[in-house]
Amino acid sequence: MSALNHAQRDHRRGRIDDADLHFVEQTTRNLVEELDVPQPPAEPALRPATPVLGLPAQNEADEVALLMLKQWLDPKRWAVDIASPDLLASEAVALVETREPAAVLVGALAGAGHVLHLRYLCKRLRARFPDLPIVLGWWGADPGDVPARDAMLAAGADRLAVTLVEACAALQELAQLERPAPSTPAPVPAQAGRTT
């Protein structure tokens, strides 16, 4: 994640060109796709995997970051689908309506140009889906920047995460709030005084 952030920053400052940025993004994507993250032994699933839709905010680097997150999550518990980074906000909203995920994770590397777009996308999603859990992964942002954090949450995100670990924890918390564990039916009491 740090390498992607540095590459984006260097590109904005003119230190690397488009081809260099694409090389870093593609190489990182290849590494992530080949990575086999060992998952801890899990108990048998009591319910289907929770569907999560990942929405990269603007570019391929944002998509690669969401792929990293997908690798971290247990595929028996989470069914993560990642959309194209080329979608307009209206197309992202339409995709959420079609897919009906249990939660949405909007992901973006911290940096210039993302703040307004992230807030706009969160506002559009919240206006259309008032009860949908929305996690905003703002990878590499300053966790001490309280005004920026407050602005993102005010735009409609339920949780803001600046690391993959925080995003996983936020999804877990929201999934527990939205999807309580199935309850076992209470035994039917026997009717008193009745014989067979």
N, C-alpha and C positions, 0 to 999 in steps of 0.2 A: 504494500500500500504506500509506503514511504517513497519507493522508487517511482511509482506512478505520479504521486504528488510533486516530486522534484522535477520529473520530466515535463509535467504541465506548466510548472512555474518557469522552467528554463525556456519552454516554447513561447510563453507570453513575453518573456524578456528578450527574445530574439537570439538566445544562446544556442538553440538547436532549431533545425527547420522541420517542416511537415514530415519529411521522410524519416528523420531521426525519431520524432515522436511516435510515428506509426510503428517503427521498428521496436521501440520499447513496449508499446501497448501489445503488439502481436506476440512478442517474445514472452511477455508476462502471461498473456492468455494461454499460450502453448504450455507454459509451466503449470499453470493452474489446472488446465484440462487433463494434464498427465499425472497430476498429484493424486495420490491415493491416501486420503486422510483416514487413519484408523479410528473407528468409532468404538466407544466403550460398549461392553456387552449390554444389550438392552433387554428389558422384560418383553414378553410377547405383547404386541400392540392390541389394545382393547378397543381401538377405534381406527377409522381410516386416517391416513396422513393428513395433516392440516394444510390446505392449499394456500400458498402465499404467492402473490404476484409481485415480482421485482420490476420497478420502473427506473431504468437509468435516466438521469436527469437530462444529459445533453450529448454525451459523446461515448466513444468506444472505451475510454478509460473508466467511465462510470459503470459501463456494462461489465468490464473485467473485474471491478471491485465487487459487484454483486455476485459474479461467479465464485469469487473467493468466499464470500459469505455462504453461498450454497454448499461449498465443500465442507464448511464447518458444521453445518446442520445435519442431523441424523436423517437420512432419507426414509427411514421407517416412520418417522414422526412428522416430517415436513415434505410437502410436495411443492418445490419451488420452481416457478416458471418465470423466465426473465424475458421481458419484452425488448423490442428494438430501441436503441437510443435515438432513432430518427423520428419517433412519433411526436406529433404536435400534442399540446395539452388536451385538446378536444379528442384526439384519437386515443390518448391514454385513458381518458374518462370513459370513452366508448368501450375500450378493451376491458376495463374493470367491470363495466355493466354486463358484458358478454360472459366473462370468465367467472364472475361471482366468487372471488377469493374470500377466505376468512380474514385475511389481513393483506395490506399493501405495504411494501417497503420501497420507498423512494430513495435512490442512492446517488450521491454526487461527491466527487473529490472537493475538498475545501479550496476555494480560490476565487479570484475575481470573476465576475460575470455569472456566478451561480446563484447568488442570494436572491435576486429578484425573481429568477425563473423558479427556484425552489418554492418560494413563498406563493407565487402565482399557481403553481401546480397543486400545492397543498390546499389552497383556497378553493380551487375548482373541484378537487376530490371531496373535500369536506362539504361543500355546498350541495353536491349531487348525492353523496353517501354520508349522511350525518352520523350513522352508527358504525361505520366501517373503521376498524383499528388501522391507524396509519403510523408507521415508524419511519422516521427520516434518518437515514444514514448519511451524515455529513462528515465523510472520512477525512481525518486529519485536522479538523477545525479545532480552534483553541477552546478547551473545555471551560476555561475561566471567562470566556466572553459572554457574560450573562445577558446583555442587551440583545445580541444576535440570537442566542438560544431562546430568549423570551419571544422575540419576533417570529421565529420559526414555529414555536408552539402556538402562538396567537393566530398564525395563518391556518392552523388546522391539524398539525401533527400531534399525535397522542404522546409520542416519545421521540427524543432526539438522541442519537448515538453517534459518537465520534470514532469509535473503534468497532471491530467485528465482535468482540466479546460483549460490548454493551448492546449491540444490535441483537445478538442471540438472546441475551437476557430479556430485552424488551419484548421480543416476539414471544418468548416463553411466558412472560407475565401476562401479556395481552391474551394469549391463547387460553391460559387458565381462567382468566376473567370471562372470556366469551364462550368457552366450551367446557362447562362443568363435567366432571367425570360422570359416567352413566351410573344411575342408582339402581340398586337391586330392589325388585318389588317386595313389599311387605307381605308376609304370609297371611293368607286368608284365615281369620279365626273360625274355629269349628262352632257350629251352632249348638248351643246348650240344650239339653233335654231331647235331642233327636237321636234315634237309634236306627241302625240299618238292619 
